[in-house]
Amino acid sequence: MEQQLTAHITDWNQEGRGVARVNGKAVFIEDALPGEVVQWQSVREKKSYTEGKIGKLLRAANARIQPPCVYYGRCGGCNSQHIEFTTQVALKQRAWMNQMRRLGKVQPDELMAPIYGLPWRYRERVRLRAVYEEGRLKLGFQARHSHNIVDIDECIVLSETLSEALKPIKTLLQSWPEHSVAGVMLHQGNEVIALTLQASAINQNQRKQIDSLLLQLQQQTGKLWQWWLQTGRTTALQTAKHMYKLSYHLPEFQVVIPYQPEDFTQVNQLTNALMVQRAIQWLQPQAGERIIDWFCGLGNFSLPIARMQAEVVGVEGMAAMCRRATANAQYNGLKHLAHFQQANLFAMNGQRLRKFGYAQKWLLDPPRAGAQALILALNELEERFLPKRIVYVSCDPATLARDAGLLVKRGYQYRAGGIMNLFAQTAHLESMAVFDR
């Protein structure tokens, strides 16, 4: 029988684990919450810390609730449903501040109020794996502690429209030969919903069945549906084109951003709009200013900046994405103010940075790896060529903390920062920070 020890949980980390100290060593215990007392078992020993799981809950936190999802605990999609929603946000904010202090040795002058997002029914984009066991199709997310797939018929973090579409989609795919599909993606745009099948080939009979399914889903949801086929790295629209494109809107800025299923977009349009609104409030674009949007993607921030009559240069690592962003600028009547260039932003230095010219302000929206090379390149610029304000949108608090420390060393003041809860019921968080000279 495994030895069970007692631990008093004092904190919560960015991976959603309770933190305790046992015999002077840090212990990270899955699903434990601050204020709880647990009996726990070790599952992994490291030199500087131990990972554990709860054996028995001796004293529960007031914020612990009964998870409403029937798949919770098995499905790896969520790991925070046992925490009351406002407490989830408070714990994320605390974990974010801990990262700033511990890794970056910095903290903002002002801690901004969190963007809470929605607790349920917020996901408007999802990717599901398809596997077959003994002739039965399983469609769902990867299990919490294995590579197995948890078969789901509904999901309460998906929008109601997408969740209700799962059963009809599964029913159709179950009737097909085994291994016909490897996965399914769903994207809910403003006017159109896209079903994407990952498959090597679809025959004519199956195509007719998909068309019938889309008619059923259109009647069920009151929304237009289209379907796409993803074969290898190629994703192509199979439905006849109509007047509406798969897109999301930023109504405050009168911007519409068309996209394709393989493009990166945020999981919820409402919280994305709040995030863009905050970024623009902090950036304060002015007519006549020149602003660079690094890691610009499809123009999620670039086009609202241009709508404020500032000149914006969007920079992205993929040439194809730059072409798409240019097309989006033209679609919104902003091509005269928004220009896009391709560059390897992880191999930036002072010489390459100078080629982009001076900009009064920067916006950074890097992937999890952060923007270290770009920020270090600032050390090679003369003071008069440095941007006066930098707004940094982050999906990883550890790399933001590192990069914030570098910016402070370069002479920037860490004015404000805070979290954005775009992924409720998970430990994942987005955040935003602003730096001034």
C-alpha positions in Angstrom: 0.0 0.0 0.0 1.4 3.4 -0.9 2.3 5.7 1.9 0.0 8.6 2.4 1.2 11.9 3.9 -0.7 14.9 5.2 -0.2 18.3 3.5 -1.7 21.8 4.2 -2.2 23.5 0.8 -1.0 27.2 0.9 -1.1 28.2 -2.8 -2.1 27.3 -6.4 0.2 27.3 -9.4 -0.2 28.1 -13.1 -0.8 24.4 -13.9 -3.8 24.2 -11.6 -2.1 22.3 -8.7 -2.2 23.0 -5.1 1.1 23.9 -3.5 2.4 22.7 -0.1 5.7 22.4 1.6 6.5 19.0 3.2 9.8 18.7 5.1 11.0 21.8 3.4 10.3 20.6 -0.1 7.7 22.0 -2.5 4.9 19.6 -3.3 2.4 20.1 -6.2 -0.8 18.2 -5.7 -3.3 17.8 -8.5 -6.8 19.2 -7.8 -5.9 20.5 -4.3 -6.9 24.1 -3.4 -5.5 26.7 -1.0 -6.8 26.2 2.5 -7.3 22.5 2.1 -5.8 19.7 4.2 -5.2 16.5 2.2 -3.7 13.1 2.5 -1.6 12.6 -0.6 0.5 10.2 -2.5 3.7 10.9 -4.5 3.4 10.2 -8.2 6.7 11.8 -9.3 9.9 12.7 -7.4 12.2 15.5 -8.6 15.3 16.9 -7.0 13.6 20.2 -6.1 10.0 19.2 -5.9 7.5 16.4 -5.7 4.2 15.9 -7.7 1.4 14.2 -6.0 -2.3 13.3 -6.0 -5.0 13.5 -3.4 -5.6 10.3 -1.5 -8.2 11.7 0.9 -9.6 15.2 1.3 -9.4 15.9 5.1 -10.6 19.5 5.0 -12.2 21.1 1.9 -12.0 24.7 0.8 -15.2 26.7 0.7 -14.5 27.3 -3.1 -14.7 23.5 -3.9 -17.8 22.6 -5.7 -19.3 19.6 -7.5 -18.2 19.6 -11.1 -21.3 19.7 -13.4 -19.7 17.8 -16.3 -20.3 14.0 -16.4 -16.9 13.5 -18.1 -14.9 15.6 -15.6 -11.9 13.8 -14.1 -11.6 11.6 -17.2 -11.6 14.1 -20.0 -8.5 16.3 -20.3 -10.3 19.3 -21.7 -10.9 20.9 -18.3 -9.1 20.7 -14.9 -10.8 23.4 -12.8 -14.5 22.6 -12.8 -14.3 21.7 -9.1 -13.5 25.4 -8.3 -16.1 28.1 -8.0 -15.8 30.4 -11.0 -14.8 33.7 -9.4 -12.3 31.8 -7.3 -10.8 30.4 -10.5 -10.1 33.9 -11.7 -8.7 35.0 -8.3 -6.3 32.0 -8.2 -5.2 32.7 -11.8 -4.4 36.3 -11.0 -2.5 35.2 -7.9 -0.5 32.6 -9.9 0.2 35.2 -12.5 1.6 37.6 -9.9 3.7 34.9 -8.4 5.3 34.2 -11.9 6.0 37.9 -12.3 7.8 38.1 -9.0 9.6 34.7 -9.1 10.7 34.5 -12.7 10.9 38.2 -13.8 11.7 39.8 -10.5 9.2 42.5 -11.5 5.6 43.5 -10.9 3.3 46.1 -12.5 2.7 49.4 -10.9 -1.0 48.7 -11.3 -2.8 45.4 -11.2 -5.7 45.6 -13.6 -9.1 44.1 -12.9 -9.4 40.7 -14.7 -11.4 40.1 -17.9 -13.6 37.4 -16.5 -14.9 35.9 -19.7 -17.8 33.4 -19.6 -17.9 30.4 -17.2 -19.7 28.0 -19.6 -20.7 27.7 -23.2 -17.9 29.9 -24.3 -15.9 27.8 -26.8 -16.8 28.6 -30.4 -13.9 26.6 -31.8 -13.0 22.9 -31.0 -10.9 20.1 -32.4 -11.9 16.5 -31.6 -10.0 13.3 -32.2 -11.7 10.3 -33.8 -10.6 6.7 -32.9 -12.3 3.4 -33.3 -12.5 0.6 -30.7 -14.1 -2.7 -31.6 -15.9 -1.1 -34.4 -17.3 1.8 -32.4 -16.4 5.4 -33.1 -15.1 7.5 -30.2 -15.1 11.2 -30.8 -13.8 13.5 -28.1 -10.8 14.9 -26.2 -7.7 13.2 -25.0 -8.0 11.7 -21.5 -6.5 13.5 -18.6 -3.7 11.1 -17.8 -3.3 9.1 -21.0 -3.4 9.3 -24.8 -6.8 7.6 -24.9 -9.8 9.5 -26.2 -12.8 10.2 -24.0 -15.9 9.7 -26.0 -18.3 12.6 -25.5 -21.9 13.3 -26.6 -22.0 16.9 -25.3 -19.7 19.5 -23.8 -20.8 22.3 -21.5 -17.9 24.6 -22.3 -18.8 24.5 -26.0 -21.5 26.8 -27.3 -24.9 25.3 -27.1 -25.0 25.3 -30.9 -21.8 23.3 -31.3 -22.6 20.9 -28.4 -25.9 20.0 -29.8 -24.3 19.3 -33.2 -22.0 16.6 -31.7 -24.6 13.7 -31.7 -25.8 14.1 -35.3 -22.2 14.4 -36.5 -21.2 11.2 -34.6 -24.3 9.3 -35.8 -23.3 10.0 -39.4 -19.6 9.2 -39.0 -20.4 6.0 -37.1 -22.2 4.7 -40.2 -19.0 5.0 -42.3 -16.3 2.4 -42.5 -13.7 2.4 -39.7 -10.9 4.9 -39.9 -12.7 7.1 -42.5 -12.0 10.2 -40.4 -9.2 11.0 -38.0 -10.8 14.1 -36.4 -13.4 16.8 -36.5 -13.1 20.5 -36.1 -16.0 22.9 -35.5 -15.8 26.7 -35.9 -18.7 29.0 -35.1 -18.4 32.3 -36.9 -20.8 35.2 -36.8 -22.9 34.1 -39.8 -21.5 30.7 -40.7 -20.5 27.5 -38.8 -17.8 25.3 -40.3 -17.5 21.5 -40.0 -14.1 20.3 -41.0 -13.4 16.6 -41.4 -9.8 15.3 -41.3 -9.8 12.4 -43.8 -7.7 11.1 -46.6 -10.7 10.8 -49.0 -14.5 11.3 -49.0 -16.5 9.4 -51.7 -19.5 10.8 -53.5 -22.1 8.9 -51.3 -20.4 10.3 -48.2 -20.5 13.8 -49.7 -24.3 13.5 -50.2 -24.6 12.4 -46.6 -22.7 15.4 -45.4 -24.8 17.7 -47.4 -27.9 16.2 -45.8 -26.4 16.5 -42.4 -25.7 20.2 -43.0 -29.3 20.8 -44.0 -30.4 19.0 -40.8 -28.0 21.2 -38.7 -29.1 24.4 -40.4 -32.8 23.6 -39.5 -31.7 22.6 -36.0 -29.5 25.7 -35.3 -31.0 28.4 -37.6 -27.4 29.0 -38.8 -25.7 28.5 -42.2 -23.3 25.5 -42.2 -20.5 24.7 -44.6 -18.0 21.9 -44.6 -14.3 21.6 -45.2 -12.0 18.7 -46.0 -8.5 18.6 -44.4 -6.1 16.2 -46.1 -2.6 16.4 -44.8 -1.7 20.1 -44.6 -4.4 21.1 -47.1 -7.8 22.4 -46.0 -10.3 23.1 -48.7 -13.9 24.4 -48.7 -16.3 21.7 -50.1 -19.6 23.6 -49.9 -20.6 26.0 -52.7 -19.6 29.5 -51.8 -22.3 31.9 -50.7 -22.4 35.5 -49.7 -21.3 34.9 -46.1 -17.7 34.0 -45.1 -16.6 32.2 -42.0 -15.6 35.2 -39.9 -15.7 36.9 -36.6 -16.5 40.5 -35.8 -15.0 43.3 -33.7 -18.1 45.5 -33.6 -16.5 48.4 -31.6 -14.0 48.9 -34.4 -16.3 48.0 -37.3 -13.9 45.2 -38.3 -14.8 41.8 -39.8 -12.0 39.2 -39.9 -12.6 36.3 -42.4 -10.7 33.2 -41.5 -10.3 29.5 -42.4 -10.5 26.5 -40.1 -6.7 26.0 -39.8 -6.1 29.6 -38.9 -5.5 30.6 -35.3 -8.4 32.5 -33.7 -9.5 32.9 -30.1 -12.0 30.5 -28.8 -14.7 33.1 -28.0 -15.6 36.2 -30.0 -17.0 38.1 -27.0 -13.9 37.8 -24.8 -11.6 38.4 -27.8 -13.4 41.6 -28.5 -12.9 42.6 -24.8 -9.2 41.8 -25.1 -8.8 43.9 -28.3 -10.7 46.7 -26.6 -8.3 46.7 -23.6 -5.2 46.5 -25.9 -6.4 49.5 -27.9 -7.2 51.5 -24.8 -3.7 50.9 -23.5 -2.0 51.5 -26.9 -4.0 54.7 -27.5 -3.3 54.8 -31.3 -3.4 58.3 -32.7 -3.8 59.6 -36.3 -0.3 60.0 -37.8 1.4 57.6 -35.5 3.3 54.6 -36.8 2.7 51.4 -34.8 4.2 47.9 -35.3 2.1 44.8 -34.5 4.5 41.9 -34.0 3.1 38.4 -34.4 0.1 40.0 -36.1 -1.7 36.9 -37.4 -4.8 37.7 -39.4 -4.9 41.3 -38.2 -6.8 40.8 -34.9 -5.1 43.9 -33.5 -3.7 45.5 -36.6 -7.0 46.3 -38.2 -8.5 48.0 -35.1 -5.3 50.0 -34.8 -5.7 51.1 -38.4 -9.4 51.9 -37.8 -8.1 54.5 -35.3 -6.3 56.2 -38.2 -2.8 55.2 -37.2 -0.4 53.6 -39.7 0.2 50.0 -38.6 2.8 47.5 -39.9 1.9 43.9 -39.0 4.8 41.5 -38.9 4.2 37.7 -39.0 6.4 34.7 -39.5 4.4 33.1 -42.3 4.2 34.7 -45.7 0.8 33.1 -46.3 -0.6 34.7 -43.2 0.7 38.1 -44.3 -1.2 37.7 -47.6 -4.3 36.8 -45.7 -3.9 39.8 -43.3 -3.5 42.0 -46.4 -6.7 40.6 -47.9 -8.5 41.3 -44.6 -7.2 44.9 -44.6 -8.6 45.3 -48.1 -11.9 43.6 -47.1 -12.3 46.2 -44.3 -11.2 49.2 -46.4 -8.0 49.7 -44.4 -5.3 48.7 -46.9 -4.0 52.3 -47.1 -3.2 52.2 -43.3 -2.3 48.5 -42.6 0.7 46.9 -44.3 2.1 43.4 -43.6 5.6 41.9 -43.8 7.0 38.5 -43.2 10.0 38.0 -40.9 11.5 35.4 -38.6 10.7 37.0 -35.2 12.7 34.4 -33.3 15.9 35.4 -35.1 15.7 39.1 -34.6 18.6 41.3 -33.9 19.3 45.1 -34.0 20.3 45.2 -37.7 17.1 43.4 -38.8 15.0 45.4 -36.4 16.3 48.7 -37.9 14.9 47.7 -41.3 11.4 48.0 -40.0 11.9 51.7 -39.2 10.9 53.7 -36.2 7.5 53.2 -34.6 6.2 55.2 -31.6 4.4 52.2 -30.2 4.6 48.4 -30.4 2.0 45.7 -29.8 3.4 42.2 -29.1 1.2 39.0 -29.3 3.7 36.1 -29.4 3.0 32.4 -29.0 4.0 30.6 -25.8 7.7 31.0 -26.5 7.4 34.7 -26.0 9.3 37.5 -27.7 12.8 37.3 -26.2 14.8 37.8 -29.4 12.8 40.8 -30.3 13.1 42.4 -26.9 16.9 41.7 -26.7 17.3 43.4 -30.0 16.1 46.6 -28.4 19.5 46.6 -26.5 21.2 47.3 -29.9 19.1 50.4 -30.7 19.9 54.0 -29.7 17.5 55.5 -27.1 15.8 57.7 -29.7 14.8 54.7 -31.8 13.1 52.9 -29.0 9.3 52.7 -29.0 7.7 54.9 -26.3 5.0 52.3 -25.3 4.8 48.5 -25.6 1.6 46.6 -25.1 2.3 42.9 -24.6 -0.4 40.2 -25.0 0.7 36.9 -23.5 -0.5 33.3 -23.5 2.2 32.1 -21.1 2.9 34.0 -17.8 6.4 32.5 -17.5 7.7 33.9 -20.8 5.9 37.2 -20.1 7.6 37.4 -16.7 11.0 36.8 -18.4 10.4 39.4 -21.1 9.0 41.9 -18.6 12.2 41.6 -16.7 14.2 42.3 -19.9 12.1 45.3 -20.7 12.5 46.8 -17.2 16.3 46.3 -17.5 16.2 48.2 -20.8 14.6 51.1 -19.0 10.9 50.6 -19.5 8.4 51.1 -16.6 6.0 48.3 -16.1 2.9 50.4 -15.9 0.1 47.9 -15.6 -0.8 44.2 -16.1 -3.5 41.7 -15.4 -5.1 38.5 -16.6 -7.8 37.6 -19.1 -9.8 34.5 -18.4 -10.4 33.3 -21.9 -10.3 29.6 -20.9 -12.7 29.2 -18.0 -12.7 25.8 -16.2 -9.0 25.3 -17.1 -5.8 26.6 -15.5 -4.7 28.3 -18.7 -4.7 32.1 -18.7 -4.0 34.9 -21.1 -2.7 38.2 -19.8 -1.7 41.7 -20.9 0.9 44.2 -19.8 1.9 47.7 -20.8 5.4 49.3 -20.6 6.3 52.9 -21.0 9.5 54.9 -21.4 
